[in-house]
Amino acid sequence: MNYPVEIEKDGDGFIARFPDVPEALTGGASREETLVEAQGALITAFEFYFGDQRPIPLPSEITGESVAVPVSVWAKVLLLNTMLDAQVTQSELARRMGTRKQELQRVINLAHSTKIDTLARAMKALGKNLTVSVSS
């Protein structure tokens, strides 16, 4: 759930780039501000992937700084990638879940709050299990 980020000086401020998601760019007056803004830029870039129905690149190994993706967003990223990998359309997944396509569109909308049980049910309809773990 963490993406490596590169933050470097850019004129009077700083710029953040994500090697795995080149569409995510942002900047700020300070290094700290840039790091805070980076999460929003990453999620905004994800929205373009969702809109274009393209798989979201998974994070590469972290060797420096990173930006955490909220668990609610990460679960939807995994759902989108699983749907695309299985070549299952939104309509087909809605049918498998016994719901309407409009309901499923809310499930895969990053701005919409979705219950974890609903996401688990969607994964189950794709033949996968959504698991949750706790680590230090």
CNS distance restraints for C-alpha pairs under 8 A (distance, minus, plus):
assign (resid   1 and name CA) (resid  59 and name CA) 7.65 0.50 0.50
assign (resid   1 and name CA) (resid  68 and name CA) 5.65 0.50 0.50
assign (resid   1 and name CA) (resid  69 and name CA) 5.24 0.50 0.50
assign (resid   1 and name CA) (resid  70 and name CA) 7.39 0.50 0.50
assign (resid   1 and name CA) (resid  71 and name CA) 7.24 0.50 0.50
assign (resid   1 and name CA) (resid  74 and name CA) 6.39 0.50 0.50
assign (resid   2 and name CA) (resid  59 and name CA) 6.76 0.50 0.50
assign (resid   2 and name CA) (resid  62 and name CA) 7.98 0.50 0.50
assign (resid   2 and name CA) (resid  66 and name CA) 5.83 0.50 0.50
assign (resid   2 and name CA) (resid  67 and name CA) 5.28 0.50 0.50
assign (resid   2 and name CA) (resid  68 and name CA) 4.25 0.50 0.50
assign (resid   2 and name CA) (resid  69 and name CA) 5.96 0.50 0.50
assign (resid   3 and name CA) (resid  18 and name CA) 7.27 0.50 0.50
assign (resid   3 and name CA) (resid  20 and name CA) 7.56 0.50 0.50
assign (resid   3 and name CA) (resid  59 and name CA) 5.00 0.50 0.50
assign (resid   3 and name CA) (resid  60 and name CA) 7.03 0.50 0.50
assign (resid   3 and name CA) (resid  62 and name CA) 7.16 0.50 0.50
assign (resid   3 and name CA) (resid  66 and name CA) 5.23 0.50 0.50
assign (resid   3 and name CA) (resid  67 and name CA) 5.28 0.50 0.50
assign (resid   3 and name CA) (resid  68 and name CA) 6.45 0.50 0.50
assign (resid   3 and name CA) (resid  69 and name CA) 7.60 0.50 0.50
assign (resid   4 and name CA) (resid  18 and name CA) 6.30 0.50 0.50
assign (resid   4 and name CA) (resid  19 and name CA) 7.07 0.50 0.50
assign (resid   4 and name CA) (resid  20 and name CA) 7.72 0.50 0.50
assign (resid   4 and name CA) (resid  59 and name CA) 6.92 0.50 0.50
assign (resid   4 and name CA) (resid  60 and name CA) 6.97 0.50 0.50
assign (resid   4 and name CA) (resid  61 and name CA) 7.25 0.50 0.50
assign (resid   4 and name CA) (resid  62 and name CA) 5.21 0.50 0.50
assign (resid   4 and name CA) (resid  63 and name CA) 7.41 0.50 0.50
assign (resid   4 and name CA) (resid  64 and name CA) 6.90 0.50 0.50
assign (resid   4 and name CA) (resid  65 and name CA) 5.93 0.50 0.50
assign (resid   4 and name CA) (resid  66 and name CA) 4.22 0.50 0.50
assign (resid   4 and name CA) (resid  67 and name CA) 6.46 0.50 0.50
assign (resid   5 and name CA) (resid  16 and name CA) 6.49 0.50 0.50
assign (resid   5 and name CA) (resid  17 and name CA) 5.73 0.50 0.50
assign (resid   5 and name CA) (resid  18 and name CA) 4.78 0.50 0.50
assign (resid   5 and name CA) (resid  19 and name CA) 6.93 0.50 0.50
assign (resid   5 and name CA) (resid  64 and name CA) 7.61 0.50 0.50
assign (resid   5 and name CA) (resid  65 and name CA) 5.71 0.50 0.50
assign (resid   5 and name CA) (resid  66 and name CA) 5.08 0.50 0.50
assign (resid   5 and name CA) (resid  67 and name CA) 6.56 0.50 0.50
assign (resid   6 and name CA) (resid  16 and name CA) 5.56 0.50 0.50
assign (resid   6 and name CA) (resid  17 and name CA) 5.19 0.50 0.50
assign (resid   6 and name CA) (resid  18 and name CA) 6.28 0.50 0.50
assign (resid   6 and name CA) (resid  19 and name CA) 7.61 0.50 0.50
assign (resid   6 and name CA) (resid  64 and name CA) 7.96 0.50 0.50
assign (resid   6 and name CA) (resid  65 and name CA) 6.99 0.50 0.50
assign (resid   7 and name CA) (resid  14 and name CA) 6.61 0.50 0.50
assign (resid   7 and name CA) (resid  15 and name CA) 5.57 0.50 0.50
assign (resid   7 and name CA) (resid  16 and name CA) 4.44 0.50 0.50
assign (resid   7 and name CA) (resid  17 and name CA) 6.52 0.50 0.50
assign (resid   7 and name CA) (resid  31 and name CA) 7.26 0.50 0.50
assign (resid   7 and name CA) (resid  34 and name CA) 7.68 0.50 0.50
assign (resid   7 and name CA) (resid  35 and name CA) 7.71 0.50 0.50
assign (resid   8 and name CA) (resid  14 and name CA) 5.50 0.50 0.50
assign (resid   8 and name CA) (resid  15 and name CA) 5.59 0.50 0.50
assign (resid   8 and name CA) (resid  16 and name CA) 6.73 0.50 0.50
assign (resid   9 and name CA) (resid  13 and name CA) 6.02 0.50 0.50
assign (resid   9 and name CA) (resid  14 and name CA) 4.40 0.50 0.50
assign (resid   9 and name CA) (resid  15 and name CA) 6.41 0.50 0.50
assign (resid  10 and name CA) (resid  14 and name CA) 4.78 0.50 0.50
assign (resid  10 and name CA) (resid  15 and name CA) 5.94 0.50 0.50
assign (resid  12 and name CA) (resid  29 and name CA) 6.91 0.50 0.50
assign (resid  13 and name CA) (resid  27 and name CA) 7.09 0.50 0.50
assign (resid  13 and name CA) (resid  28 and name CA) 5.67 0.50 0.50
assign (resid  13 and name CA) (resid  29 and name CA) 4.31 0.50 0.50
assign (resid  13 and name CA) (resid  30 and name CA) 5.89 0.50 0.50
assign (resid  13 and name CA) (resid  31 and name CA) 7.69 0.50 0.50
assign (resid  14 and name CA) (resid  27 and name CA) 5.39 0.50 0.50
assign (resid  14 and name CA) (resid  28 and name CA) 5.46 0.50 0.50
assign (resid  14 and name CA) (resid  29 and name CA) 6.20 0.50 0.50
assign (resid  14 and name CA) (resid  30 and name CA) 6.20 0.50 0.50
assign (resid  14 and name CA) (resid  31 and name CA) 5.98 0.50 0.50
assign (resid  14 and name CA) (resid  34 and name CA) 6.41 0.50 0.50
assign (resid  15 and name CA) (resid  25 and name CA) 7.22 0.50 0.50
assign (resid  15 and name CA) (resid  26 and name CA) 5.73 0.50 0.50
assign (resid  15 and name CA) (resid  27 and name CA) 4.14 0.50 0.50
assign (resid  15 and name CA) (resid  28 and name CA) 6.63 0.50 0.50
assign (resid  15 and name CA) (resid  34 and name CA) 6.59 0.50 0.50
assign (resid  16 and name CA) (resid  25 and name CA) 5.74 0.50 0.50
assign (resid  16 and name CA) (resid  26 and name CA) 5.35 0.50 0.50
assign (resid  16 and name CA) (resid  27 and name CA) 5.85 0.50 0.50
assign (resid  16 and name CA) (resid  34 and name CA) 6.45 0.50 0.50
assign (resid  16 and name CA) (resid  35 and name CA) 7.17 0.50 0.50
assign (resid  16 and name CA) (resid  38 and name CA) 6.39 0.50 0.50
assign (resid  17 and name CA) (resid  22 and name CA) 6.79 0.50 0.50
assign (resid  17 and name CA) (resid  24 and name CA) 6.39 0.50 0.50
assign (resid  17 and name CA) (resid  25 and name CA) 5.17 0.50 0.50
assign (resid  17 and name CA) (resid  26 and name CA) 7.14 0.50 0.50
assign (resid  18 and name CA) (resid  22 and name CA) 5.64 0.50 0.50
assign (resid  18 and name CA) (resid  23 and name CA) 7.97 0.50 0.50
assign (resid  18 and name CA) (resid  24 and name CA) 6.21 0.50 0.50
assign (resid  18 and name CA) (resid  25 and name CA) 7.21 0.50 0.50
assign (resid  18 and name CA) (resid  42 and name CA) 7.95 0.50 0.50
assign (resid  20 and name CA) (resid  57 and name CA) 6.12 0.50 0.50
assign (resid  20 and name CA) (resid  58 and name CA) 7.15 0.50 0.50
assign (resid  20 and name CA) (resid  59 and name CA) 6.12 0.50 0.50
assign (resid  20 and name CA) (resid  60 and name CA) 6.78 0.50 0.50
assign (resid  21 and name CA) (resid  42 and name CA) 7.52 0.50 0.50
assign (resid  21 and name CA) (resid  45 and name CA) 7.47 0.50 0.50
assign (resid  21 and name CA) (resid  56 and name CA) 7.96 0.50 0.50
assign (resid  21 and name CA) (resid  57 and name CA) 6.68 0.50 0.50
assign (resid  23 and name CA) (resid  45 and name CA) 5.81 0.50 0.50
assign (resid  24 and name CA) (resid  38 and name CA) 7.79 0.50 0.50
assign (resid  24 and name CA) (resid  41 and name CA) 5.21 0.50 0.50
assign (resid  24 and name CA) (resid  42 and name CA) 5.08 0.50 0.50
assign (resid  24 and name CA) (resid  44 and name CA) 7.41 0.50 0.50
assign (resid  24 and name CA) (resid  45 and name CA) 5.33 0.50 0.50
assign (resid  25 and name CA) (resid  38 and name CA) 7.33 0.50 0.50
assign (resid  25 and name CA) (resid  41 and name CA) 6.13 0.50 0.50
assign (resid  25 and name CA) (resid  42 and name CA) 7.70 0.50 0.50
assign (resid  26 and name CA) (resid  34 and name CA) 6.89 0.50 0.50
assign (resid  26 and name CA) (resid  37 and name CA) 6.63 0.50 0.50
assign (resid  26 and name CA) (resid  38 and name CA) 6.04 0.50 0.50
assign (resid  26 and name CA) (resid  41 and name CA) 6.15 0.50 0.50
assign (resid  27 and name CA) (resid  33 and name CA) 7.92 0.50 0.50
assign (resid  27 and name CA) (resid  34 and name CA) 5.08 0.50 0.50
assign (resid  27 and name CA) (resid  37 and name CA) 7.12 0.50 0.50
assign (resid  27 and name CA) (resid  38 and name CA) 7.70 0.50 0.50
assign (resid  28 and name CA) (resid  33 and name CA) 5.44 0.50 0.50
assign (resid  28 and name CA) (resid  34 and name CA) 4.44 0.50 0.50
assign (resid  28 and name CA) (resid  37 and name CA) 7.40 0.50 0.50
assign (resid  29 and name CA) (resid  33 and name CA) 6.54 0.50 0.50
assign (resid  29 and name CA) (resid  34 and name CA) 7.08 0.50 0.50
assign (resid  30 and name CA) (resid  34 and name CA) 6.13 0.50 0.50
assign (resid  31 and name CA) (resid  35 and name CA) 6.25 0.50 0.50
assign (resid  32 and name CA) (resid  36 and name CA) 6.36 0.50 0.50
assign (resid  33 and name CA) (resid  37 and name CA) 6.20 0.50 0.50
assign (resid  34 and name CA) (resid  38 and name CA) 6.01 0.50 0.50
assign (resid  35 and name CA) (resid  39 and name CA) 7.30 0.50 0.50
assign (resid  35 and name CA) (resid  67 and name CA) 7.51 0.50 0.50
assign (resid  36 and name CA) (resid  40 and name CA) 7.76 0.50 0.50
assign (resid  37 and name CA) (resid  41 and name CA) 6.46 0.50 0.50
assign (resid  38 and name CA) (resid  42 and name CA) 6.15 0.50 0.50
assign (resid  38 and name CA) (resid  67 and name CA) 7.09 0.50 0.50
assign (resid  39 and name CA) (resid  43 and name CA) 6.29 0.50 0.50
assign (resid  39 and name CA) (resid  67 and name CA) 6.11 0.50 0.50
assign (resid  39 and name CA) (resid  68 and name CA) 7.08 0.50 0.50
assign (resid  39 and name CA) (resid  69 and name CA) 6.95 0.50 0.50
assign (resid  40 and name CA) (resid  44 and name CA) 6.05 0.50 0.50
assign (resid  41 and name CA) (resid  45 and name CA) 6.18 0.50 0.50
assign (resid  42 and name CA) (resid  46 and name CA) 6.32 0.50 0.50
assign (resid  43 and name CA) (resid  47 and name CA) 6.44 0.50 0.50
assign (resid  43 and name CA) (resid  69 and name CA) 7.73 0.50 0.50
assign (resid  43 and name CA) (resid  73 and name CA) 7.90 0.50 0.50
assign (resid  44 and name CA) (resid  48 and name CA) 6.90 0.50 0.50
assign (resid  45 and name CA) (resid  49 and name CA) 6.73 0.50 0.50
assign (resid  46 and name CA) (resid  50 and name CA) 6.27 0.50 0.50
assign (resid  46 and name CA) (resid  56 and name CA) 6.81 0.50 0.50
assign (resid  46 and name CA) (resid  77 and name CA) 7.90 0.50 0.50
assign (resid  47 and name CA) (resid  51 and name CA) 6.08 0.50 0.50
assign (resid  47 and name CA) (resid 110 and name CA) 7.02 0.50 0.50
assign (resid  48 and name CA) (resid  52 and name CA) 6.06 0.50 0.50
assign (resid  49 and name CA) (resid  53 and name CA) 5.80 0.50 0.50
assign (resid  49 and name CA) (resid  54 and name CA) 5.02 0.50 0.50
assign (resid  49 and name CA) (resid  55 and name CA) 6.61 0.50 0.50
assign (resid  49 and name CA) (resid  56 and name CA) 6.23 0.50 0.50
assign (resid  50 and name CA) (resid  54 and name CA) 6.43 0.50 0.50
assign (resid  50 and name CA) (resid  55 and name CA) 7.88 0.50 0.50
assign (resid  50 and name CA) (resid  80 and name CA) 7.25 0.50 0.50
assign (resid  53 and name CA) (resid  80 and name CA) 7.85 0.50 0.50
assign (resid  53 and name CA) (resid  84 and name CA) 7.47 0.50 0.50
assign (resid  54 and name CA) (resid  81 and name CA) 7.91 0.50 0.50
assign (resid  54 and name CA) (resid  84 and name CA) 7.43 0.50 0.50
assign (resid  55 and name CA) (resid  80 and name CA) 6.92 0.50 0.50
assign (resid  55 and name CA) (resid  81 and name CA) 5.08 0.50 0.50
assign (resid  55 and name CA) (resid  84 and name CA) 6.63 0.50 0.50
assign (resid  56 and name CA) (resid  77 and name CA) 6.78 0.50 0.50
assign (resid  56 and name CA) (resid  80 and name CA) 7.98 0.50 0.50
assign (resid  56 and name CA) (resid  81 and name CA) 6.57 0.50 0.50
assign (resid  62 and name CA) (resid  66 and name CA) 6.77 0.50 0.50
assign (resid  69 and name CA) (resid  73 and name CA) 6.55 0.50 0.50
assign (resid  69 and name CA) (resid  74 and name CA) 6.16 0.50 0.50
assign (resid  70 and name CA) (resid  74 and name CA) 6.15 0.50 0.50
assign (resid  71 and name CA) (resid  75 and name CA) 6.08 0.50 0.50
assign (resid  72 and name CA) (resid  76 and name CA) 6.64 0.50 0.50
assign (resid  72 and name CA) (resid 113 and name CA) 7.81 0.50 0.50
assign (resid  72 and name CA) (resid 114 and name CA) 7.68 0.50 0.50
assign (resid  72 and name CA) (resid 116 and name CA) 7.87 0.50 0.50
assign (resid  73 and name CA) (resid  77 and name CA) 6.23 0.50 0.50
assign (resid  73 and name CA) (resid 110 and name CA) 6.19 0.50 0.50
assign (resid  74 and name CA) (resid  78 and name CA) 6.24 0.50 0.50
assign (resid  75 and name CA) (resid  79 and name CA) 6.20 0.50 0.50
assign (resid  75 and name CA) (resid 119 and name CA) 7.22 0.50 0.50
assign (resid  76 and name CA) (resid  80 and name CA) 6.10 0.50 0.50
assign (resid  76 and name CA) (resid 107 and name CA) 7.82 0.50 0.50
assign (resid  76 and name CA) (resid 108 and name CA) 5.95 0.50 0.50
assign (resid  76 and name CA) (resid 109 and name CA) 7.98 0.50 0.50
assign (resid  76 and name CA) (resid 110 and name CA) 7.09 0.50 0.50
assign (resid  76 and name CA) (resid 119 and name CA) 7.49 0.50 0.50
assign (resid  77 and name CA) (resid  81 and name CA) 6.18 0.50 0.50
assign (resid  78 and name CA) (resid  82 and name CA) 6.01 0.50 0.50
assign (resid  79 and name CA) (resid  83 and name CA) 6.11 0.50 0.50
assign (resid  79 and name CA) (resid 108 and name CA) 7.69 0.50 0.50
assign (resid  79 and name CA) (resid 119 and name CA) 7.55 0.50 0.50
assign (resid  79 and name CA) (resid 122 and name CA) 7.59 0.50 0.50
assign (resid  79 and name CA) (resid 123 and name CA) 6.56 0.50 0.50
assign (resid  80 and name CA) (resid  84 and name CA) 6.21 0.50 0.50
assign (resid  80 and name CA) (resid 108 and name CA) 7.22 0.50 0.50
assign (resid  81 and name CA) (resid  85 and name CA) 5.98 0.50 0.50
assign (resid  82 and name CA) (resid  86 and name CA) 6.06 0.50 0.50
assign (resid  82 and name CA) (resid 123 and name CA) 7.89 0.50 0.50
assign (resid  82 and name CA) (resid 126 and name CA) 7.51 0.50 0.50
assign (resid  83 and name CA) (resid  87 and name CA) 5.89 0.50 0.50
assign (resid  83 and name CA) (resid  88 and name CA) 5.12 0.50 0.50
assign (resid  83 and name CA) (resid  89 and name CA) 6.98 0.50 0.50
assign (resid  83 and name CA) (resid 126 and name CA) 7.20 0.50 0.50
assign (resid  84 and name CA) (resid  88 and name CA) 6.28 0.50 0.50
assign (resid  84 and name CA) (resid  89 and name CA) 7.77 0.50 0.50
assign (resid  86 and name CA) (resid 126 and name CA) 7.58 0.50 0.50
assign (resid  88 and name CA) (resid  92 and name CA) 6.05 0.50 0.50
assign (resid  88 and name CA) (resid  93 and name CA) 6.37 0.50 0.50
assign (resid  89 and name CA) (resid  93 and name CA) 6.17 0.50 0.50
assign (resid  90 and name CA) (resid  94 and name CA) 6.06 0.50 0.50
assign (resid  90 and name CA) (resid 101 and name CA) 6.37 0.50 0.50
assign (resid  90 and name CA) (resid 104 and name CA) 6.79 0.50 0.50
assign (resid  90 and name CA) (resid 105 and name CA) 7.35 0.50 0.50
assign (resid  91 and name CA) (resid  95 and name CA) 6.22 0.50 0.50
assign (resid  91 and name CA) (resid 100 and name CA) 7.71 0.50 0.50
assign (resid  91 and name CA) (resid 101 and name CA) 5.31 0.50 0.50
assign (resid  92 and name CA) (resid  96 and name CA) 6.23 0.50 0.50
assign (resid  93 and name CA) (resid  97 and name CA) 6.14 0.50 0.50
assign (resid  93 and name CA) (resid 104 and name CA) 7.74 0.50 0.50
assign (resid  93 and name CA) (resid 122 and name CA) 7.27 0.50 0.50
assign (resid  93 and name CA) (resid 125 and name CA) 6.90 0.50 0.50
assign (resid  93 and name CA) (resid 126 and name CA) 7.48 0.50 0.50
assign (resid  94 and name CA) (resid  98 and name CA) 6.07 0.50 0.50
assign (resid  94 and name CA) (resid  99 and name CA) 5.08 0.50 0.50
assign (resid  94 and name CA) (resid 100 and name CA) 5.54 0.50 0.50
assign (resid  94 and name CA) (resid 101 and name CA) 5.27 0.50 0.50
assign (resid  94 and name CA) (resid 103 and name CA) 7.69 0.50 0.50
assign (resid  94 and name CA) (resid 104 and name CA) 5.84 0.50 0.50
assign (resid  95 and name CA) (resid  99 and name CA) 6.03 0.50 0.50
assign (resid  95 and name CA) (resid 100 and name CA) 7.02 0.50 0.50
assign (resid  95 and name CA) (resid 101 and name CA) 7.79 0.50 0.50
assign (resid  96 and name CA) (resid 125 and name CA) 5.84 0.50 0.50
assign (resid  97 and name CA) (resid 121 and name CA) 7.21 0.50 0.50
assign (resid  97 and name CA) (resid 122 and name CA) 6.56 0.50 0.50
assign (resid  97 and name CA) (resid 125 and name CA) 6.09 0.50 0.50
assign (resid  99 and name CA) (resid 103 and name CA) 6.60 0.50 0.50
assign (resid  99 and name CA) (resid 104 and name CA) 7.33 0.50 0.50
assign (resid 100 and name CA) (resid 104 and name CA) 6.60 0.50 0.50
assign (resid 101 and name CA) (resid 105 and name CA) 6.15 0.50 0.50
assign (resid 102 and name CA) (resid 106 and name CA) 6.71 0.50 0.50
assign (resid 103 and name CA) (resid 107 and name CA) 6.60 0.50 0.50
assign (resid 104 and name CA) (resid 108 and name CA) 6.46 0.50 0.50
assign (resid 105 and name CA) (resid 109 and name CA) 6.14 0.50 0.50
assign (resid 106 and name CA) (resid 112 and name CA) 6.09 0.50 0.50
assign (resid 106 and name CA) (resid 114 and name CA) 7.75 0.50 0.50
assign (resid 107 and name CA) (resid 112 and name CA) 7.06 0.50 0.50
assign (resid 107 and name CA) (resid 113 and name CA) 7.85 0.50 0.50
assign (resid 107 and name CA) (resid 114 and name CA) 5.86 0.50 0.50
assign (resid 107 and name CA) (resid 118 and name CA) 7.63 0.50 0.50
assign (resid 107 and name CA) (resid 119 and name CA) 7.25 0.50 0.50
assign (resid 108 and name CA) (resid 112 and name CA) 7.93 0.50 0.50
assign (resid 114 and name CA) (resid 118 and name CA) 6.76 0.50 0.50
assign (resid 114 and name CA) (resid 119 and name CA) 7.19 0.50 0.50
assign (resid 115 and name CA) (resid 119 and name CA) 6.68 0.50 0.50
assign (resid 116 and name CA) (resid 120 and name CA) 6.14 0.50 0.50
assign (resid 117 and name CA) (resid 121 and name CA) 6.09 0.50 0.50
assign (resid 118 and name CA) (resid 122 and name CA) 6.24 0.50 0.50
assign (resid 119 and name CA) (resid 123 and name CA) 6.29 0.50 0.50
assign (resid 119 and name CA) (resid 130 and name CA) 7.66 0.50 0.50
assign (resid 120 and name CA) (resid 124 and name CA) 6.10 0.50 0.50
assign (resid 120 and name CA) (resid 129 and name CA) 6.68 0.50 0.50
assign (resid 120 and name CA) (resid 130 and name CA) 5.21 0.50 0.50
assign (resid 121 and name CA) (resid 125 and name CA) 6.22 0.50 0.50
assign (resid 122 and name CA) (resid 126 and name CA) 6.54 0.50 0.50
assign (resid 123 and name CA) (resid 127 and name CA) 6.42 0.50 0.50
assign (resid 123 and name CA) (resid 128 and name CA) 5.04 0.50 0.50
assign (resid 123 and name CA) (resid 129 and name CA) 5.87 0.50 0.50
assign (resid 123 and name CA) (resid 130 and name CA) 6.28 0.50 0.50
assign (resid 124 and name CA) (resid 128 and name CA) 4.98 0.50 0.50
assign (resid 124 and name CA) (resid 129 and name CA) 5.63 0.50 0.50
assign (resid 124 and name CA) (resid 130 and name CA) 7.66 0.50 0.50
